[in-house]
């Protein structure tokens, strides 16, 4: 099954005329990252759907539903850690580096780490 076919099976993904829609650029990047990691064999769509569904359910039951893509991102972080891509400590460190680089970069210029 192709990534496109697998994604079509995720019924709750926001769509417009059958195509995924995104409210913010980061949502599209998070979506693309999940597709890329699947295509690289990091996880299967079945594994993704199980983890994402569990996170949707847990957030809803906790009364903190969050946005669809906030939960998507949460699942990406968990899958990355589960598959040895980056630990929570590594993500935190890299995030700090990114914030510092962004703060010193003039508007309109590429951010370099």
ABEGO torsion letter per residue (X at the ends): XBAAAAAAABAABBBBGGBBBBABAAAAAAAAAAAAAAAAGABBAAAAAAAAAAAAAAAAAAGBAEBAAAAAAAAAAAAAAAAGABBAAAAAAAAAAAAAAAAABBBGBBBBX
